[in-house]
Structure formats: structure tokens, C-alpha cells
């Protein structure tokens, strides 16, 4: 790449000893990577009087909210967001939600409705059904019940995200959740954003709070009147939100501990360099966002580098994208397809785009991805906005074991077991033996007493 404003790293990992550099790059994007902006560090120093780590900040805020409730929430909202709210103004009034909806462009509302329908169709189709298994005298069931109350985190720092409302609220609605709470920071891109408020109203969400960050997570987990505690917290956020969700897990359910967004594009030589570059830039636009190309074609790698240089200057958020690409992006050259597959499975990316003539076959070799996009006409933006699966996905390598948010996450399963007296007799000896092996005499006695009573 010619010297210029964009200096994205190129990694040649064809020799095994260099492969570790990719893993190190991924680690810096994880919740333990301490990815905090200079402004964030300055604000931490100002509010807390010392340069606390993100984990220390989370402990301080969560502890205060747990002990002091809404007073701590309002205190940190004033300190961190510069918004002096009260108990009476922290909630967005109903008339403001209605006003935002009434003043929204009809084209925007129609788009919201179409996307809602796409999401709802997919999320209802994948819902777990109740299951029953029967044997003589035995009825075993697995039943699923929707959570009653869930809280959804919607970011609002650098951009407005009505799409996140859709991608979290509609799966919850498909699951049958009756109470949905939305929290967003009190910013022009958050709880003051008309499009976000109009989206909430369109989805019949009337409980929206002007609070974000750690204090919002803590308020929903512990309860901070008028914000009542929830059963589950879902939705994306920055490093502080991710650490806060980890801190409150167990008090409430959470969807995931997510780091910054990421993409791996795995591409053969015939892939369109302009398409690949566009996908990498779209991910870098999240700022921070990790954008990685994995290819065994030096020619394609160089072509993508040139396209990145050309395209980035045409986009409105180019400075942020340049920072993100230079800090967290990479163009990675591997030996062949096999090494590309191995490396991609090691990275386990949030988004995997396969730019190959044989994308289906390649996908079967790479199970470790939050969402996979196949072919030239399936950019990640389709999944972010309109397709149907949620865009809330596992990051930081957790796609090795975790899945994206679905309607099933908003339900809890329970087993139901019913035996007749005759059926109990058929398993009594097995229960007795296991109880004897474990020395649990009361377990054995709970069976014996029933059979003695019957006899």
C-alpha cells in the first residue's frame, strides 16, 4: 500500500511462529483488553479522582447503586453524562414517545415495520416447543415459559441505534415477554434521539429510561426506583457495560459479555476487492471494531489495501475508521485454505463473511462464528439491520461456545416429571442403589416409604 493516511497492518502468518500475532490482536479487543478512549480515561480521572481501571470503575458504580439505589444512578449520570436528572425525569414521558412517533417520517416507520416482521417471522420459527416423552406410567415434559421482565441496553455514544431496539425487543416479544425496559444514555444518539423513541413506540415499548452505562445495568439488576429490577439484561455496549453485565450476572440473567464488534472476511483470489474493503470499513465504522481479512492470495491482499485507501476517504466517519483499522485491523496472508480455516476457527469471530465460489463447503469447516454471511450479496449490514437473526452476537472468541441472541434466550425451561406407583416400582431398585452408593439415606427412604405404604 502506498504511504498515506491509512496504515493498516499486514501480517504474513504462513510460518506458524507468526500466527500468534493474530491471537494477540484479538485479545486486545476482548473485555480484558482495556479498550478505553482517551476521553474515557480523562473522565474516569475527573469523576473518581484517580486513574481507576475499567473493572474498578464498574465495582465502584455497581456497589453504590446496589447500596443507594436511584440516588447513585442519578449521581453517576450527572457526573459521567453531564445530565442532572431527577427521579421524575429519568423516565421518558409517554407523550414524548408518542410525539416522536407522530413526527417520524412515514418511510422510516414503514422500514421499521418491515424489519420487525422479518425478525418476528424468524424468531418465532426457531422458538423451542414444549416436549413430552412417555413410557408406561411415566410422563416427562420440558416446558418453556417466557421471562416476565427484561431490560435492553441500547448504546448512544457515537451513533443512534434504533436497529438495536429491533434486534433485542422483537426476539423478546416473539418469546412472549410481557414487560420490556429500554435504557439508553441521555444523549442526542440515545434517549433524546427521536428515531430511537419512535421505534420504541412503534414496538409498544413504553418504559424507556434516560440512563446508560454501568449505572443502567446496575439499576436494572438491583432495582433503583422508579427503575424496577428485571429478570434478564440484554443488548450491546462498551467495555464498561460488558464488565457491568459480568458483575451482576447471577443477580439477573445476561445475554453475553460482549467486547467490541469484529469481522473476519475469508476470501479467495477471485473475490471482489472492493466488496471486501467495503465490509472491512463497515465494521471499522463501529470504532472500535476489528476488521480482519484472511486470504491466501497476495494479489487480493494488495488489491484490498488499495481499495481501503480509496474508499475510506469517501466516507463521513473516515477519521474514526482509520483509527479503528490501524489499531485493530489487519490484512492476513495465510499459506492456503486449510490454514485460513484453522486461523478463523481460532479467532471465532462475531461476523464471518466468506467470499468464495464454494462458500457453503467452507462454512461447514468453520463452525466457530456468531453469524456467517455467504457470497457477494450478503454483506454484514444485512444482518445488522434487516434479515431476521439478531445482530447481538458473541465476540472476543466466545463464538467457540456461545450463540447469538435469540427468542429462546428470553424463555426459561423447566422439566416436569410424573410417575405412577407402578412406574415408581420399576426404577426403585436403581434409585436405592444410587442412594446407597452416595450415602444419601433420606433419598432411599423417600422411595421406600411410598412402596411400603402402597403394600
Buried (B, 14 or more C-beta within 10 A) or exposed (E): BEEEEBEBBBBBBBEEEEBEBBEEBBEBBBBBBEBBBEEBBEBBEEBBEEEBEBBBBBBBBBEBBBEEBBEBBBBBBBBBBEBEBEBEEBBBEEEBBBBBBEEBEEEBBEBBEEBBEBBBEBBBEEBBEEEEEEEEBBBBBBBBEBBEBBBBBBBBBBEBBBBBBBBBBBBBBBBBBEBBBBBBBBBEBBBBBBBBBBBBBBBEBBBBBBBBBBBBBBBBBBBBEEBBBBBBBBBBBBBBBBBBBBBBEEBBBBBBBBBBBBBBBBBBEEBBBBBBBBBBBBBBBBBBBBBBBBBBBEEBBBBBBBBBBBBBEEBEBBEBBBBBBBBBBBBBBBBEBEBBBBBBBBBBBBBBBBBBEEBEEBBEEBEBBBBBBBBEEBBBBEBBBBBBBBBBBBBBBBBEEBBBBBBBBBBBEEEEEEBEEEBBBBEBEEBBEEBEEEEEEEBBEEBBEBEEEEE
